[in-house]
Amino acid sequence: MPSLLQIEHLNVTFSTQTGEVAAVRDVSLSIPEGGTLGLVGESGSGKSATSLAVMRLLPPQARVNGRILFAGEDLLALPDEAMRRVRGARISMIFQEPMTALNPVMRVGDQVAESVLAHAGTRTNKSARTDAAQRVSKKAAWSRAVEALREVAIPEAGRRARDYPHQLSGGQRQRVMIAMALVNHPHLLIADEPTTALDVTIQAQILELLAELREKYKLAVLFISHDLGVISRVADQVAVMYAGEIVEMGPVARIFSAATHPYTRGLIAAIPTLKTDRSRPLETVEQRARPGVPLPLREVGPGHWARVAP
């Protein structure tokens, strides 16, 4: 299956008052059309920096090099205006905390409709293109917004579209974010820890909703999380990040049954199960010093790569 997103030797460095800090080091990964890649690692490992590099939303002090190919087009080489047409229309993103991502003084329906209006004149579905000069009316954009809210299972979508973010629950706000991300029918969805701030019951509902929408729209998904348990439910492939590097990647079943890198094994051992002895502390993942010259990724099984000694 051809790759929709191909990241090649991505490096992200931030300039600080004390010097430069490398956040992402030589990351290469790919996502096929309709596939889901789970990017997992602890806070500060470089997961979000990788996703923001794809969206070209990193702050000015970030320096990025490498290649990010989307449908064969290098996103890092696109002019700003061309990238704005891609962002939100062909690639969308769901953020971790919807209360900070949503405008608190704007009705949620207007915020979803604004996403429609912002991309009028770009491709709105997989089979049709609109003329660049064509514009969507505000009434039509509102109708599409209400339909998008209905599609993400917000009850009484027409009425709730007139509510403000603070009037919705955390789960409903995350559904609004999903509606905003999918209203233009993108090809790639980046979900940056979309369930972290939710309780377990709502988390399961959001994951089920994303799975249904992925199947319906044949979406490719980059799902970012620190929780391997969540990744095991949503992803086909897993890439494990540590200190800005991919230390292991491969099929979900292979990673969970035959993890090779010590960091991956530590993450899996730290997952509590029904068989976990509650009288003993949970396993912890020891901090590992990053070697000056990292080991190269090598194939340790079919499609299974890890930074381990031969």
C-alpha positions in Angstrom: 0.0 0.0 0.0 1.5 3.4 -1.0 2.5 5.8 1.8 0.3 8.8 2.3 2.8 10.4 4.8 6.5 9.7 4.6 8.8 11.4 7.1 12.5 11.1 6.2 15.4 12.0 8.5 13.4 14.7 10.4 15.4 16.8 12.8 13.9 19.6 15.0 16.2 21.9 17.0 15.1 24.7 19.3 17.3 27.8 19.9 17.4 28.8 23.6 19.3 31.3 25.7 21.8 28.5 26.7 22.2 27.1 23.2 20.4 24.7 20.9 18.3 21.8 22.1 17.6 18.8 19.8 14.0 17.8 20.2 13.7 15.3 17.3 16.7 13.4 16.0 16.7 11.7 12.6 13.1 10.4 12.7 11.9 8.4 9.7 8.4 6.8 9.6 5.5 6.3 7.2 1.8 5.9 7.2 -0.1 4.2 4.4 -3.4 5.4 3.1 -6.1 4.3 5.6 -3.5 3.1 8.1 -2.9 4.1 11.7 0.5 4.7 13.3 0.7 5.0 17.0 3.6 7.3 18.2 4.2 6.6 21.8 6.7 7.8 24.4 7.0 9.8 27.6 6.5 13.6 27.9 9.3 15.4 26.2 10.3 12.5 24.0 9.6 14.5 20.8 6.1 13.2 19.8 4.3 16.5 19.7 7.3 18.3 18.1 7.1 15.7 15.3 3.4 16.2 14.7 3.7 20.0 14.8 6.6 19.8 12.2 4.2 17.9 9.9 1.6 20.7 10.4 4.3 23.4 10.2 3.1 24.9 13.4 6.4 25.0 15.3 7.4 28.3 16.8 9.9 30.6 15.0 12.8 29.5 17.2 12.5 25.9 15.9 14.8 24.8 13.1 13.6 21.9 11.0 15.4 19.8 8.4 14.7 16.6 6.6 11.7 15.8 4.3 8.0 15.4 5.1 6.2 14.0 2.0 2.4 14.1 2.0 1.0 12.4 -1.1 4.4 12.8 -2.7 4.6 16.5 -2.0 7.3 17.9 0.4 5.4 19.9 3.0 8.6 21.6 4.2 9.2 23.1 0.7 5.7 24.4 0.2 5.1 28.2 0.3 3.1 29.4 3.3 -0.1 30.0 1.4 0.0 26.5 -0.2 0.6 25.0 3.3 -2.4 26.9 4.6 -4.5 25.2 2.0 -3.3 21.8 3.1 -3.6 22.4 6.8 -7.2 21.8 8.0 -8.4 20.6 4.6 -6.2 17.7 3.7 -4.4 17.2 7.1 -6.2 18.0 10.3 -5.2 17.8 14.0 -7.0 17.2 17.3 -5.2 18.6 20.3 -5.0 17.2 23.8 -6.9 19.8 25.8 -10.0 21.1 23.9 -10.7 23.9 26.4 -7.5 25.6 25.5 -7.9 24.9 21.7 -11.5 26.2 21.5 -12.3 29.9 21.5 -14.1 30.5 24.8 -16.2 33.5 23.6 -17.4 31.9 20.3 -20.2 29.4 19.8 -19.0 25.9 19.0 -21.1 25.8 15.9 -19.5 29.0 14.6 -16.1 27.5 15.3 -16.8 24.4 13.2 -18.4 26.6 10.5 -15.3 28.8 10.5 -13.3 25.8 9.5 -15.6 25.2 6.6 -15.4 28.9 5.5 -11.6 29.0 5.9 -11.2 26.2 3.3 -13.9 27.1 0.8 -12.4 26.6 -2.6 -10.2 23.7 -1.5 -11.1 20.0 -1.9 -14.0 19.2 0.3 -14.3 15.4 -0.4 -12.5 12.6 -2.2 -14.4 12.8 -5.4 -14.9 16.5 -6.1 -13.0 19.7 -6.3 -14.5 23.1 -6.0 -13.5 26.1 -8.1 -10.9 28.2 -6.4 -13.2 31.2 -6.7 -16.3 29.4 -5.3 -17.4 30.4 -1.8 -19.6 28.6 0.7 -22.3 30.8 2.2 -22.5 31.2 6.0 -25.8 29.4 6.1 -24.4 26.4 4.2 -21.3 26.4 6.5 -23.5 26.4 9.6 -25.6 23.5 8.2 -22.4 21.6 7.6 -21.2 22.4 11.1 -24.4 21.1 12.7 -24.2 17.9 10.6 -20.6 17.4 11.7 -21.6 17.8 15.3 -24.4 15.3 14.8 -22.0 12.9 13.2 -19.7 12.9 16.3 -22.8 12.0 18.4 -23.4 15.3 20.1 -27.1 15.1 21.1 -29.4 17.8 19.9 -26.7 19.1 17.6 -28.7 22.0 16.3 -29.2 23.4 19.8 -25.8 22.5 21.2 -24.1 24.2 18.2 -25.3 27.5 19.8 -23.5 26.7 23.1 -20.2 28.1 24.2 -17.3 25.7 25.2 -17.8 26.1 28.9 -21.4 24.9 28.6 -20.2 21.5 27.3 -18.6 18.6 29.2 -15.0 17.6 28.5 -16.1 14.7 26.3 -18.5 16.9 24.3 -15.7 19.5 23.8 -13.4 16.8 22.4 -16.2 15.7 20.1 -16.4 19.4 18.9 -12.7 19.2 18.2 -13.2 16.0 16.2 -16.0 17.6 14.2 -13.8 20.6 13.4 -11.0 18.3 12.3 -13.2 16.1 10.0 -15.7 18.6 8.6 -13.6 19.1 5.5 -13.0 15.4 5.1 -9.2 15.3 5.3 -7.0 12.4 4.2 -4.8 12.5 7.3 -5.8 13.0 10.9 -3.2 13.8 13.6 -4.6 13.0 17.1 -2.2 14.4 19.8 -3.2 12.6 23.0 -6.9 13.3 22.4 -8.1 11.2 25.4 -5.6 12.1 28.1 -7.8 14.7 29.9 -10.9 12.4 29.9 -12.1 9.8 32.3 -11.8 6.2 31.3 -15.5 5.8 30.3 -15.5 8.9 28.0 -12.0 7.9 26.7 -13.4 4.6 25.5 -16.3 6.4 23.8 -13.9 8.8 22.0 -11.7 6.0 20.8 -14.7 4.1 19.5 -15.9 7.2 17.7 -12.5 7.8 16.1 -12.4 4.2 14.9 -15.9 4.5 13.3 -14.9 7.8 11.6 -11.6 6.4 10.4 -13.4 3.5 8.8 -16.2 5.7 7.3 -13.8 8.2 5.7 -10.9 5.8 5.1 -8.7 8.1 7.1 -5.0 7.7 7.7 -4.2 8.5 11.4 -1.1 9.5 13.3 -2.2 8.8 16.9 0.1 10.2 19.6 0.0 9.0 23.2 2.1 8.1 26.2 -0.3 5.2 26.9 0.6 1.9 25.2 -2.7 0.5 26.3 -4.5 3.1 24.2 -2.1 2.6 21.3 -2.8 -1.2 21.3 -6.5 -0.5 20.7 -6.2 2.0 17.9 -3.1 1.5 15.8 -1.8 -0.9 13.2 1.8 0.1 13.6 3.7 1.5 16.6 6.7 3.7 16.7 8.3 4.2 20.2 10.2 7.5 20.8 12.8 8.1 23.5 14.9 11.3 23.8 13.8 12.5 20.4 14.7 9.2 18.6 12.6 6.3 17.3 14.0 3.4 19.3 11.6 0.7 18.1 8.8 0.4 15.5 6.8 -2.3 13.9 3.3 -4.0 13.9 1.3 -3.7 17.1 1.2 -7.4 17.7 4.9 -7.8 17.2 5.8 -4.9 19.5 3.6 -6.2 22.3 4.7 -9.9 22.0 8.4 -9.5 21.2 9.6 -6.0 22.2 13.3 -5.8 21.8 14.5 -2.4 23.0 14.8 -2.0 26.8 12.8 1.2 26.9 9.9 -0.5 25.0 10.0 -3.5 27.4 10.0 -1.1 30.3 6.9 0.7 29.0 5.0 -2.6 28.5 6.0 -3.9 32.0 4.6 -0.7 33.5 1.1 -1.2 32.2 -1.2 -2.4 35.0 -3.5 -5.4 34.2 -6.1 -7.4 36.1 -3.3 -9.8 37.1 -1.0 -7.2 38.5 -0.1 -7.8 42.1 -1.7 -4.8 43.9 0.6 -5.3 47.0 3.6 -4.5 44.9 4.5 -1.1 43.3 4.1 -0.8 39.6 7.1 -1.3 37.4 9.0 1.9 36.6 11.0 2.8 33.5 14.6 3.7 34.4 16.0 6.8 32.7 18.5 5.8 30.1 21.5 7.9 29.1 21.4 8.7 25.4 24.6 7.5 23.8 26.7 10.0 21.9 26.4 7.9 18.8 23.0 6.1 18.8 22.8 2.6 17.6 21.3 2.3 14.1 17.8 0.9 13.6 18.1 -2.7 12.4 15.4 -5.1 11.4 14.9 -7.7 14.2 11.9 -9.3 12.6 9.5 -8.9 9.6 8.8 -5.1 9.6 10.1 -4.8 13.2 13.0 -2.4 13.7 14.8 -1.5 16.9 18.0 0.4 18.0 19.8 -2.6 19.5 23.2 -4.1 19.2 23.6 -6.8 16.5 
